[in-house]
Amino acid sequence: MIINLLWLILFVTLPLWAQVTGELETLDKQCSAGMGLSCAKAAYLTKKQDISQAYDYYKKGCELKDETACFNMKSLDPKDMYFKKAQGVMGLHTTKISHCHNPELKKKYSQIQLKEVWHTVNMRIFLSGLGKVTSSEITTNLSKEFIDCTKKIVNEIQFPKPDPRIFPRFDYVLTIRSME
């Protein structure tokens, strides 16, 4: 029964994949011949398998003055996509970083006279082509101990491998709330 179901799925999807592959080849030729809309269509077909290739198709279509390609290219900009991923990675580490700020203050939360204070931490993180942190610059009004602790955490983070077309620098701003 399961084998029959697998054969049915293969029988139905294989011709569809062959059709998409053939259509992509045609669109690629038309795109190379200067038809911007074909570039946009080729990008749409490749978007799920290869975002970088889809971006290149949209870019070429935009250069050929196709408005659809220009509009969709913005959503696939490798730099924007990479920085969204990098922000997600940093988001996983913000709690650790916030614990670098005066850990003794956690004991004072039960006191009523504490005042809420917000601190801004500006980080500039430089990455290798493999997504490893090569160096980081941290500016804040907090202590040198906080900066050292934050650098130690940041320097151990593994970011996604950046697209070779983007500059391997990532800026991140973190706001820390504390009671003092």
Beta strands, then each sheet from edge to edge (+ up, - down):
strand 1: 116-127
strand 2: 133-140
strand 3: 169-179
sheet 1: 2+ 1- 3+
end
